[in-house]
Every structure is written in structure tokens, then in C-alpha cells.
Amino acid sequence: MKWLTAVLLVVAAVLGGLLLSRNVSPSLSGGTALDTPVELPALPLLNERGERTTLQASDGRMRLMFYGFVRCPDVCPATLASLARIYADLPEDQRQRVQVQFISVDPEHDRPQVVRDYLARFNPAFSGLTGDTATINEAARTMFVGIRHIEPQPAEDHRAHMGHGTTEKKAATPVGNGAVNAQQVGAAAVQAALIHGDQVSVIDPQGRFVRVYANAEVIDGTLAADLPGLLRQYGGS
């Protein structure tokens, strides 16, 4: 779809203008550093246990933050599975200094218990954030994560993510006598109605957004290779 392509190009251009060029640190091979770190605002949210918290709140660990939603059929679970492998492969001392945090862009459906159950499929140590739609949208805007709410399209038309990540196209899988699974149709409709940036953001222990990794850099192992250097540069003591 030409209009969808145009939207993706605009978001990519905006991100390109807001972020600095490739990092110059010899210890980091990927990612993009922000010219000026962004102090995250204290936007009110709920964590996966239903407790009040904020976007800025930090427990002293470096955070790897990913926006997505529970009913996302492809990019979100693939990214979280990659983050789960990266996290599990860290030495114990480094693992204790990293928090993987998921923020739902579908908060009306993704209430705390839903997010908690979803993250448990990947790693129960992962944390989640949800809240009201306006607050989530403001959080995403602050972190240069594009979210587009659009009219659902037929399941075979498209499923896409935008920003630093990948764009994927899949049709719902036929079952039985050529019928389409109803759950797949529902997931496709939600996916079509929610297009979002799929980058992974690095947040330092002071609650500052300092660096971003393209989704492809998460999947291909670049983020994993950079994590020791990220902890040295942004992870505090």
C-alpha cells in the first residue's frame, strides 16, 4: 500500500533526524546513540503486578525497553524470544544489572495480568508496563516510537512494524478445507490496526533514554555482542 509506505518513510526520517549517527565507541559495534540523552518523564503507568509506577522509575539497573502488544502475531514474540536468549546467556553478574521491560501499545486489552502471563512465556524476570492509551502514546512519543492506529484491513493485506525495525507480510494460515482460523483473523485485524516502532531502547539507571537498537540488530546478535560494552558505558556500578 502506497500510503503505508509513505507513513513508514516519514517515521524513519523523523527518527533519523532525532538520533545521532552510528556510535563511535570502540566497545560497541551497533546501535545509535542519542545526541542528547532524553530524561524520561514520570508518566503514570502500571507494572505487570498492577502496581503504580512511572515511565522514569528505575531500580538501578540498565533497561532494554521494547514497545509491543500481546496479540501481535510475529515481530513482538520474535523480539521477546531474542531478548530472552540474550538475557539468559549473560553471566549472572551482568544479568543482575539488566532489566528487560515491555510496554504495551494496546493497553485496553493488555491489562497487568495479561502482560504478566505473556511475559512469563519468555522469562518471568521480564517486567511490563501498561496504562491508559493517552499516557502510552505520550510515552512512545517521548521515546520516538511511532504508533499508528488505522482501520483494520483484510487479513491477507499486510502486517507491518515501523521505525528502526523490520516490515513483515504474512497471510492468515488456511486450516481444514481452506478455512481461515478465527483466532488468526482476529490477530491479523488487531495487527493491521496497530502499527508501531519495533526498536529496542537502552535506558540508563538514571532513567535517561541514551541509545536505540534496530529490531534487526536484536535478532542478528548485535545487541547481545554489545551488552558488556553497554553495561560498562551506561550500566553504572
Secondary structure, DSSP 4 states (H G I P E B T S, - for coil): -HHHHHHHHHHHHHHHHHS-SB---TT--S-EEEEEEEE----EEEETTS-EEESS---SSEEEEEEE-TT--SHHHHHHHHHHHHHHHS-HHHHTTEEEEEEES-TTT--HHHHHHHHHTT-TT-EEEE--HHHHHHHHHHTT--EEE-----TTT----BSSS-----PPPEETTTEEPHHHHHHHHHHHHEEEB--EEEE-TTSEEEEEE-HHHHHTTHHHHHHHHHHHHHS--
